[in-house]
Amino acid sequence: MTGVCDPALPRGYSFDYLNAEVLLQSTVSDGRLTLPSGMQYAVLVLPKQNTMRPAVMEKIAELAHEGLNIVGPQPTQSPSMKDYPNADQKVQALAGTVWNNDALKGNVWADGTPLSTILDKKHVRPDLVTANDVPVAYIHRHLNDCDIYFVSNQSTQTQRFEALFRDGNGTPELWHPVTGEQRVLSQYEASDKGVSVPLLLEPDESVFIVFHGTDEIAQQRANFPEEEVAATLKGAWTVAFDAAQRGPATPQAFVDLTSWTE
């Protein structure tokens, strides 16, 4: 995801925007905001405003009491005049159970708290690490039997880089969304920090990197070997055509092998 992120998100992490409709359907699992689709998030960042509908405030309070990390300003009123002043009073009361609750101070953070501080204190390591100058974006989804990373080159230049996947487990596979190609990436290195994989993305190219948690038996070779010139063909060409297809009856000489249509 790209766009405004306030407070700033450190490198190595990704984010999504959520609207109230999606938020109202979410739950908390293992301290993470969990959507019906299965996507999970470690921190919920609220918009920098002091208004919130009572139904949304009620949901925020529910998520906070279930252990979700939340950062943002404390709402003080409803954005509309519907059920005024009862709506404002409900928002204030519910917000008080969250921002003024000592029991929640470990996971409800004041507006302006750096995300790096929250992520460090909650031991949430960067999910995908590359060199600082590599212009790539990503999103990560965990399924029951695999971890899927969608990695996108955000530039018009070819990018060759090393990517460290935090939740990589086993032999990585490359799935290409355009060609349908699926192949094992046999060149990788596993450590306690994750799996490091050499990648190459063409301009504006995107791929899926998939980890099934198993070690595939594959011949060790470079993931993206450099192309080598096998042979250079020089000199004139003598080309024979099929006369039955209305071609010349005798072979023709070409200084360079080019199409007659050009």
C-alpha positions in Angstrom: 0.0 0.0 0.0 1.2 3.5 -0.8 -0.2 6.8 0.5 -0.2 9.1 3.5 0.9 7.3 6.7 0.8 9.4 9.9 2.6 8.6 12.1 5.3 7.5 9.6 5.7 3.8 9.2 9.3 2.4 9.5 10.8 0.6 6.5 10.1 -3.1 6.4 6.4 -2.9 7.3 3.3 -2.5 5.3 -0.2 -1.1 5.9 -3.7 -0.8 4.5 -6.5 1.7 4.9 -9.7 0.5 6.5 -13.2 2.1 6.5 -15.7 1.8 9.3 -17.7 -0.9 7.5 -14.7 -3.2 7.4 -13.6 -2.3 11.0 -17.1 -3.2 12.4 -16.6 -6.7 11.0 -13.2 -7.2 12.5 -12.1 -9.2 15.6 -8.9 -9.6 17.6 -6.8 -12.8 17.4 -3.5 -13.1 19.2 -3.4 -9.4 19.7 -3.9 -8.6 16.0 -6.7 -7.0 14.2 -8.2 -9.8 12.1 -10.5 -9.2 9.1 -13.0 -11.7 7.8 -10.7 -12.3 4.8 -8.0 -13.5 7.2 -5.7 -10.4 6.9 -4.1 -9.4 10.2 -2.6 -6.2 11.5 -0.5 -5.5 14.6 -1.5 -1.9 15.2 -4.7 0.2 14.4 -3.9 3.8 13.7 -6.9 6.2 14.1 -7.4 9.3 12.0 -6.3 12.6 13.5 -9.7 13.9 14.4 -11.7 14.1 17.6 -15.0 12.8 16.1 -16.3 9.3 15.9 -19.7 7.7 15.4 -21.0 5.9 18.6 -21.2 2.5 16.8 -17.5 2.8 15.7 -16.4 4.0 19.1 -18.1 1.0 20.7 -16.2 -1.3 18.3 -12.9 0.5 19.1 -13.5 0.0 22.8 -14.3 -3.7 22.2 -11.1 -4.2 20.2 -9.0 -2.4 22.8 -10.3 -4.5 25.7 -9.5 -7.6 23.6 -5.9 -6.6 23.4 -5.5 -4.7 20.1 -2.7 -2.1 19.9 -4.4 1.3 19.1 -2.8 4.7 18.5 -4.5 8.0 17.9 -6.4 10.9 19.5 -9.2 10.3 22.0 -12.6 11.0 20.4 -14.8 13.6 22.2 -17.9 13.8 20.1 -20.0 12.3 17.3 -19.5 13.9 13.8 -23.3 14.5 13.4 -26.3 15.9 15.2 -28.1 12.6 15.2 -29.3 11.7 18.7 -27.6 14.9 20.1 -26.4 15.2 22.9 -26.8 11.5 23.8 -24.4 10.5 21.0 -21.7 12.8 22.2 -22.1 11.6 25.7 -21.8 7.9 24.6 -18.7 8.6 22.6 -17.1 10.4 25.6 -18.0 7.6 28.0 -16.7 4.8 25.8 -13.5 6.7 24.9 -12.9 7.1 28.7 -13.0 3.3 29.1 -10.1 3.1 26.6 -7.8 6.2 26.9 -8.4 6.7 30.6 -8.1 3.0 31.6 -4.8 2.1 33.3 -5.3 -1.5 32.5 -5.1 -0.7 28.8 -2.0 1.6 28.9 0.1 -1.2 27.5 -1.8 -1.3 24.2 -3.5 2.1 23.8 -1.1 4.7 22.8 -1.4 8.5 22.8 -1.7 10.4 19.5 1.8 11.2 18.1 3.5 8.1 19.5 6.0 6.9 16.9 5.0 3.6 15.3 8.7 2.5 15.7 8.3 2.8 19.5 5.1 0.7 19.5 6.5 -1.9 17.2 9.7 -2.2 19.2 7.9 -2.5 22.5 5.6 -5.2 21.0 8.5 -7.0 19.5 7.0 -6.8 16.0 10.0 -7.3 13.7 10.1 -5.9 10.1 8.2 -8.2 7.8 10.2 -7.6 4.6 13.7 -6.0 4.6 15.6 -4.7 1.6 18.3 -2.1 1.1 17.0 1.4 1.8 17.2 2.5 -1.9 15.2 -0.4 -3.3 11.8 1.0 -4.5 9.5 -2.0 -3.7 6.2 -2.3 -2.0 4.7 -5.4 -0.6 1.7 -7.0 1.2 1.8 -10.2 3.2 -0.9 -12.7 4.0 -0.7 -15.8 6.2 -2.9 -18.8 5.4 -3.1 -22.1 7.3 -0.6 -23.8 5.1 1.6 -21.0 3.7 2.8 -17.4 3.8 2.2 -15.3 0.7 4.1 -12.1 -0.1 3.1 -9.9 -3.0 6.2 -7.9 -4.0 6.0 -5.0 -6.5 8.7 -3.0 -8.2 7.6 0.7 -7.9 10.0 2.0 -10.4 10.6 1.9 -14.2 14.1 0.4 -13.7 15.0 -3.2 -13.3 15.7 -4.0 -9.6 18.1 -6.8 -8.5 18.1 -7.0 -4.7 18.2 -9.2 -1.6 14.9 -9.5 0.3 14.6 -10.9 3.9 11.2 -12.4 4.6 10.5 -12.5 8.3 7.9 -15.3 8.1 9.7 -17.2 5.4 9.8 -20.9 6.2 11.1 -23.5 3.8 12.0 -23.2 0.2 10.6 -20.1 -1.5 8.6 -20.3 -4.7 8.0 -17.6 -7.3 4.4 -17.3 -8.7 4.1 -14.9 -11.6 0.6 -13.3 -11.8 0.8 -12.5 -15.5 2.5 -15.6 -17.1 1.2 -18.1 -14.5 4.8 -19.4 -14.1 5.5 -21.2 -10.8 9.0 -22.3 -9.9 11.2 -23.0 -6.9 13.8 -20.4 -6.0 16.6 -22.6 -4.9 19.1 -19.9 -4.0 18.1 -18.7 -0.5 19.5 -18.6 3.1 17.5 -19.3 6.2 18.3 -17.8 9.6 16.6 -16.9 12.9 15.6 -13.6 11.3 13.8 -15.2 8.4 14.7 -16.3 4.8 16.9 -14.1 2.6 16.1 -14.5 -1.1 17.9 -12.8 -4.1 15.2 -11.3 -6.3 15.0 -9.6 -9.7 12.0 -7.5 -10.8 11.7 -5.9 -14.2 10.3 -2.4 -14.5 6.8 -2.2 -12.8 6.8 -6.0 -12.4 5.1 -7.7 -9.5 5.4 -11.3 -8.3 4.1 -13.6 -5.5 6.8 -15.2 -3.2 5.2 -18.2 -1.5 6.5 -20.2 1.4 4.8 -23.6 2.1 7.0 -24.5 5.1 8.6 -27.4 3.3 12.1 -27.9 1.8 11.9 -28.7 -1.9 14.6 -30.8 -3.4 15.9 -28.6 -6.3 19.2 -28.3 -8.1 21.1 -25.4 -6.6 21.3 -22.6 -9.1 20.9 -18.8 -9.3 17.4 -17.6 -9.0 17.8 -15.2 -11.9 21.0 -16.2 -13.8 22.7 -13.6 -16.0 22.0 -14.2 -19.7 25.1 -15.3 -21.6 25.7 -15.0 -25.4 26.0 -18.5 -26.7 27.2 -17.5 -30.1 27.4 -14.4 -32.4 26.3 -15.0 -35.9 28.1 -12.8 -38.4 28.2 -12.4 -42.2 25.7 -12.6 -45.0 22.7 -15.0 -45.1 21.5 -17.1 -47.9 17.8 -17.7 -47.5 15.6 -20.2 -49.4 11.9 -19.8 -49.7 9.0 -22.2 -50.4 8.0 -21.6 -54.0 4.6 -23.2 -53.3 3.9 -20.4 -50.8 4.7 -17.9 -53.6 8.3 -17.3 -52.5 11.2 -16.6 -54.8 12.3 -19.7 -56.8 16.0 -19.1 -56.1 17.8 -18.5 -52.7 18.2 -14.9 -51.8 21.2 -13.2 -50.3 20.8 -10.9 -47.2 23.6 -8.8 -45.7 21.6 -8.7 -42.5 18.8 -11.1 -41.6 15.8 -8.8 -41.5 12.1 -9.0 -42.4 11.1 -7.9 -45.9 8.0 -6.4 -44.3 10.1 -3.7 -42.6 
